[in-house]
């Protein structure tokens, strides 16, 4: 009986932890999707410059 209670407690803890992680990531994704065009262009330029920098390092 104790094993079953421990099993249920672990499952509920895992579900709760997964929900917290998903909720935090969902907020970040929502913030990213609600950005304006200029912010997205700045972000794209930053990412592109990092990619170019890494390509130069690789060569």
Residue frames as qw, qx, qy, qz and C-alpha x, y, z in Angstrom:
[[0.000, 0.885, 0.465, 0.000, 0.00, 0.00, 0.00],
 [0.317, -0.780, 0.101, 0.529, 2.85, 2.39, 0.85],
 [0.424, -0.083, 0.593, 0.680, 4.42, 1.74, -2.56],
 [0.194, 0.649, 0.644, 0.356, 1.19, 2.77, -4.28],
 [0.168, -0.935, -0.232, 0.210, 0.95, 6.01, -2.26],
 [0.415, -0.563, 0.348, 0.624, 4.58, 6.80, -3.08],
 [0.385, 0.221, 0.680, 0.583, 3.94, 6.08, -6.76],
 [0.074, 0.832, 0.523, 0.171, 0.89, 8.39, -6.86],
 [0.294, -0.869, -0.020, 0.398, 2.82, 11.14, -5.05],
 [0.438, -0.318, 0.501, 0.676, 5.69, 10.91, -7.56],
 [0.294, 0.471, 0.677, 0.483, 3.31, 10.99, -10.53],
 [0.057, -0.923, -0.381, 0.008, 1.48, 14.04, -9.18],
 [0.389, -0.725, 0.179, 0.538, 4.79, 15.78, -8.44],
 [0.434, -0.033, 0.610, 0.662, 5.97, 15.09, -12.01],
 [0.177, 0.698, 0.606, 0.338, 2.76, 16.44, -13.51],
 [0.210, -0.932, -0.196, 0.222, 2.98, 19.58, -11.35],
 [0.442, -0.531, 0.358, 0.628, 6.61, 20.15, -12.29],
 [0.379, 0.245, 0.666, 0.594, 5.85, 19.67, -15.97],
 [0.056, 0.856, 0.500, 0.124, 2.98, 22.15, -15.75],
 [0.299, -0.858, 0.017, 0.418, 5.22, 24.78, -14.15],
 [0.432, -0.275, 0.530, 0.676, 7.92, 24.35, -16.80],
 [0.281, 0.484, 0.684, 0.467, 5.36, 24.48, -19.62],
 [0.057, -0.918, -0.385, 0.083, 3.67, 27.57, -18.17],
 [0.340, -0.726, 0.199, 0.563, 6.97, 29.46, -17.89],
 [0.362, -0.076, 0.648, 0.666, 7.96, 28.56, -21.45],
 [0.196, 0.671, 0.670, 0.250, 4.49, 29.40, -22.78],
 [0.118, -0.920, -0.170, 0.332, 4.80, 32.91, -21.32],
 [0.338, -0.516, 0.448, 0.647, 8.18, 33.37, -23.03],
 [0.319, 0.246, 0.755, 0.517, 6.78, 32.14, -26.36],
 [0.080, 0.834, 0.546, 0.012, 3.77, 34.44, -26.04],
 [0.207, -0.833, 0.070, 0.508, 6.03, 37.45, -25.35],
 [0.357, -0.247, 0.622, 0.651, 8.11, 36.55, -28.39],
 [0.252, 0.468, 0.756, 0.383, 5.06, 36.29, -30.65],
 [0.018, -0.900, -0.424, 0.098, 3.67, 39.65, -29.50],
 [0.409, -0.457, 0.164, 0.772, 6.77, 41.63, -30.46],
 [0.404, 0.809, 0.059, -0.422, 6.57, 44.40, -33.02],
 [0.821, 0.545, 0.031, 0.166, 8.10, 44.21, -36.50],
 [0.211, 0.846, -0.396, 0.289, 11.08, 46.41, -35.57],
 [0.563, -0.560, 0.571, -0.210, 11.89, 44.27, -32.52],
 [0.929, 0.122, 0.348, 0.013, 11.70, 41.11, -34.63],
 [0.639, 0.724, -0.136, 0.221, 14.00, 42.66, -37.25],
 [0.124, -0.797, 0.525, -0.273, 16.53, 43.61, -34.54],
 [0.780, -0.295, 0.534, -0.143, 16.37, 40.05, -33.16],
 [0.891, 0.413, 0.169, 0.086, 16.84, 38.60, -36.65],
 [0.381, 0.832, -0.315, 0.252, 19.85, 40.87, -37.24],
 [0.413, -0.664, 0.579, -0.230, 21.42, 39.80, -33.93],
 [0.888, -0.036, 0.457, -0.049, 20.94, 36.13, -34.75],
 [0.768, 0.623, 0.017, 0.149, 22.34, 36.61, -38.26],
 [0.121, 0.851, -0.451, 0.241, 25.41, 38.44, -36.93],
 [0.628, -0.465, 0.604, -0.159, 26.05, 35.59, -34.46],
 [0.913, 0.260, 0.312, 0.028, 25.73, 33.05, -37.28],
 [0.553, 0.787, -0.181, 0.206, 28.18, 35.02, -39.41],
 [0.217, -0.780, 0.541, -0.229, 30.60, 35.30, -36.48],
 [0.792, -0.232, 0.558, -0.088, 30.49, 31.54, -35.90],
 [0.847, 0.505, 0.136, 0.096, 31.02, 30.85, -39.61],
 [0.285, 0.855, -0.369, 0.228, 34.11, 33.10, -39.59],
 [0.484, -0.601, 0.603, -0.200, 35.44, 31.27, -36.53],
 [0.907, 0.070, 0.411, -0.059, 34.88, 27.94, -38.23],
 [0.722, 0.677, -0.047, 0.135, 36.90, 28.95, -41.32]]
